[in-house]
Amino acid sequence: MAAPDNWLLLAGGGLSTTNLQGWITDNVVPLILLGIAVILLWIGGKGDNAGVARRSVGLIIGLVALGIAVSGNGPEIGSFLASLLTG
């Protein structure tokens, strides 16, 4: 077992979530998108085209929010949107 001083060095040192964030971006997000696409195709195959369109709009809004969160450009995008309203 490591001494308490070693744990403090590890905790204060270069611990980050960069690798975990990269893994989620590279693996989990595409799997979720694939699952959503399969569900939308299944719903569309039953003839509920209006339901697919309604869910697709919600999906696009969710993907925009996910893109903003993952890219880290939230403040710049917020400033741009505010400038559209304020001129």
PyMOL commands that set and color helices and strands:
alter all, ss='L'
color gray80, all
select helices_A, chain A and resi 4-12+18-45+49-71+74-86
alter helices_A, ss='H'
color red, helices_A
deselect
rebuild
show_as cartoon
